Amino acid sequence: MRTHRDNQPLTKTSDLVMFNFRRPTRARLIGGTLWLVEAYDAANDVWVWQTESAKAEDALESARQLSLNRA
């Protein structure tokens, strides 16, 4: 098993979807229970947390709206 620098196990993540309408966004499953919605910050080359949800459907819609600049 791979571990992080502080010897903690790495958390598995899964991308549900990525949108790239007006800005890149994604919904990502963290640890099997929490969906994070993130937007890509091209200036700093990082994904930035925007919101979270326990339901995949809600995360998907949040990511879509965020990508359309409606959130």
C-alpha positions as CSV (number, residue, x, y, z in Angstrom):
1,M,0.0,0.0,0.0
2,R,1.3,3.4,-0.9
3,T,1.5,6.0,1.9
4,H,1.8,9.8,2.1
5,R,4.9,11.5,3.4
6,D,3.6,11.3,7.0
7,N,3.1,7.6,6.7
8,Q,-0.7,7.8,6.4
9,P,-2.4,5.7,3.8
10,L,-3.3,7.5,0.6
11,T,-7.1,8.1,0.2
12,K,-8.5,6.8,-3.1
13,T,-10.4,9.2,-5.2
14,S,-12.6,8.8,-8.3
15,D,-13.7,11.4,-10.8
16,L,-17.4,11.3,-11.6
17,V,-17.2,13.8,-14.4
18,M,-15.3,16.8,-15.7
19,F,-16.9,19.8,-17.5
20,N,-15.2,22.3,-19.6
21,F,-17.9,24.7,-20.8
22,R,-16.6,28.1,-19.7
23,R,-14.2,26.9,-17.0
24,P,-12.9,23.4,-16.1
25,T,-14.7,21.8,-13.2
26,R,-14.9,18.3,-11.8
27,A,-16.8,16.2,-9.2
28,R,-14.6,13.8,-7.3
29,L,-15.4,11.1,-4.8
30,I,-13.2,11.2,-1.7
31,G,-12.9,8.2,0.6
32,G,-16.0,6.6,-0.8
33,T,-18.5,8.9,1.0
34,L,-17.9,12.6,0.1
35,W,-18.1,14.2,-3.3
36,L,-16.0,17.4,-3.8
37,V,-16.7,19.8,-6.6
38,E,-13.6,21.6,-7.7
39,A,-12.7,24.3,-10.3
40,Y,-9.4,24.5,-12.1
41,D,-7.3,27.6,-11.4
42,A,-5.1,27.8,-14.5
43,A,-3.0,30.7,-13.1
44,N,-1.8,28.6,-10.2
45,D,-2.2,25.2,-11.9
46,V,-4.3,23.8,-9.0
47,W,-7.8,22.4,-8.5
48,V,-9.7,24.6,-6.0
49,W,-12.5,23.2,-3.7
50,Q,-15.8,24.9,-4.4
51,T,-18.5,22.8,-2.6
52,E,-19.1,19.2,-1.3
53,S,-22.0,16.8,-1.3
54,A,-22.9,13.4,0.0
55,K,-24.9,12.6,-3.2
56,A,-23.3,12.1,-6.7
57,E,-26.3,13.7,-8.4
58,D,-26.0,16.9,-6.4
59,A,-22.2,17.1,-7.0
60,L,-22.7,16.5,-10.8
61,E,-25.2,19.3,-11.0
62,S,-23.0,21.7,-9.0
63,A,-20.0,21.0,-11.2
64,R,-22.1,21.6,-14.3
65,Q,-23.5,24.8,-13.1
66,L,-20.1,26.0,-11.9
67,S,-18.6,25.2,-15.3
68,L,-21.3,27.4,-16.9
69,N,-20.5,30.2,-14.4
70,R,-24.0,29.9,-12.9
71,A,-23.0,28.9,-9.4
